[in-house]
Structure formats: C-alpha cells, structure tokens
Amino acid sequence: MADIAYYVALPFSADDEGSIVAGTAEEFQSASTAIRRAETLSRIEGVIGALAFTRSGDPMTGDFKDATLLKAFGSVPADLATL
C-alpha cells in the first residue's frame, strides 16, 4: 500500500504544575484545513497554543515518517518527535 498523508491539528494546555499537555488531536483532509483549525483551537479559553502538522506512512505496516510542522500558534513544544 502507498504512503498516506495525515493532516492534524493539536491543541495544548498547561497542567497544574505548568507543564504543557497535549489535547485531543483532530485529523483533516488537507493541510490548509488543519492550519485553520489549529489557529481556531489556539484561541479557545484554557488553550495555550496549537499546531498543525503532517505525517505520512503506511498504515498497513505501521511505518510512519516523523511529523512535519505546518504552523504553530501560541506556546507549543519545540520537540515534535513525540507526535
């Protein structure tokens, strides 16, 4: 099977200790839609930032490439390796 690209918007909030915590990821059909949703998420009360990223791979084998940042809004982690 060929690689499939995923476009994702992911919000972040701060826990009681001030650590950044990822919220619920939302998947979209295009990069532009994921970017628009990340911007909207970043403006929600309690959200300190959001980002849009893409990741591609083969869901049949589970082999995926590293995430590539499309756009970030507000405070987000610098390391995308855990996405």
Kinemage of the C-alpha trace (Angstrom):
@kinemage 1
@onewidth
@group {chain A} dominant
@subgroup {mainchain}
@vectorlist {calphas} color= white
{ca met a 1} P 0.000 0.000 0.000
{ca ala a 2} L 1.206 3.528 -0.727
{ca asp a 3} L 2.004 6.089 1.932
{ca ile a 4} L -0.920 8.101 3.217
{ca ala a 5} L -0.550 11.681 4.497
{ca tyr a 6} L -2.361 12.736 7.653
{ca tyr a 7} L -3.027 16.400 8.474
{ca val a 8} L -3.580 17.086 12.140
{ca ala a 9} L -4.483 19.995 14.438
{ca leu a 10} L -3.377 19.550 18.052
{ca pro a 11} L -4.141 21.920 20.962
{ca phe a 12} L -2.037 22.304 24.113
{ca ser a 13} L -2.870 23.414 27.637
{ca ala a 14} L -0.907 23.729 30.860
{ca asp a 15} L -1.412 21.363 33.787
{ca asp a 16} L -1.403 22.417 37.459
{ca glu a 17} L 2.417 22.343 37.544
{ca gly a 18} L 2.690 24.453 34.382
{ca ser a 19} L 3.808 21.626 32.112
{ca ile a 20} L 2.497 21.634 28.556
{ca val a 21} L -0.049 18.882 27.918
{ca ala a 22} L -1.380 17.830 24.517
{ca gly a 23} L -5.124 17.829 23.967
{ca thr a 24} L -7.142 15.758 21.545
{ca ala a 25} L -5.768 15.595 18.013
{ca glu a 26} L -8.140 16.215 15.113
{ca glu a 27} L -7.425 14.803 11.645
{ca phe a 28} L -8.261 16.647 8.403
{ca gln a 29} L -8.197 16.039 4.658
{ca ser a 30} L -5.882 18.954 3.837
{ca ala a 31} L -3.039 20.979 5.267
{ca ser a 32} L -4.949 24.266 4.974
{ca thr a 33} L -7.903 22.913 6.959
{ca ala a 34} L -5.602 21.610 9.703
{ca ile a 35} L -3.863 25.003 9.899
{ca arg a 36} L -7.158 26.908 10.144
{ca arg a 37} L -8.393 24.552 12.881
{ca ala a 38} L -5.138 24.875 14.844
{ca glu a 39} L -5.473 28.663 14.756
{ca thr a 40} L -9.070 28.399 15.995
{ca leu a 41} L -8.092 25.962 18.746
{ca ser a 42} L -5.327 28.314 19.932
{ca arg a 43} L -7.962 30.960 20.729
{ca ile a 44} L -10.111 28.747 22.971
{ca glu a 45} L -10.076 29.567 26.676
{ca gly a 46} L -7.630 27.345 28.547
{ca val a 47} L -5.639 26.505 25.428
{ca ile a 48} L -2.120 27.992 25.422
{ca gly a 49} L -1.267 27.034 21.864
{ca ala a 50} L -1.930 24.699 18.984
{ca leu a 51} L -0.131 23.387 15.977
{ca ala a 52} L -0.856 21.801 12.658
{ca phe a 53} L 1.378 19.036 11.414
{ca thr a 54} L 1.513 16.370 8.765
{ca arg a 55} L 2.747 12.844 8.999
{ca ser a 56} L 2.865 10.201 6.308
{ca gly a 57} L 3.284 6.487 6.291
{ca asp a 58} L 1.852 3.111 5.525
{ca pro a 59} L -0.987 2.187 7.904
{ca met a 60} L -0.763 -1.474 6.831
{ca thr a 61} L 2.822 -1.835 8.078
{ca gly a 62} L 2.751 0.846 10.773
{ca asp a 63} L 5.822 2.565 9.288
{ca phe a 64} L 5.471 6.338 9.609
{ca lys a 65} L 7.837 9.212 8.939
{ca asp a 66} L 8.486 11.915 11.541
{ca ala a 67} L 5.900 14.656 11.878
{ca thr a 68} L 6.483 17.847 9.893
{ca leu a 69} L 5.267 21.103 11.398
{ca leu a 70} L 2.925 23.071 9.163
{ca lys a 71} L 2.252 26.010 11.505
{ca ala a 72} L 2.287 26.762 15.245
{ca phe a 73} L 0.180 29.217 17.255
{ca gly a 74} L 0.984 30.282 20.822
{ca ser a 75} L 3.003 28.082 23.202
{ca val a 76} L 3.748 24.617 21.852
{ca pro a 77} L 6.531 22.088 22.490
{ca ala a 78} L 9.705 22.567 20.482
{ca asp a 79} L 10.205 18.793 20.056
{ca leu a 80} L 7.782 17.174 17.631
{ca ala a 81} L 9.385 13.733 17.986
{ca thr a 82} L 6.639 12.595 20.354
{ca leu a 83} L 3.787 13.413 17.943
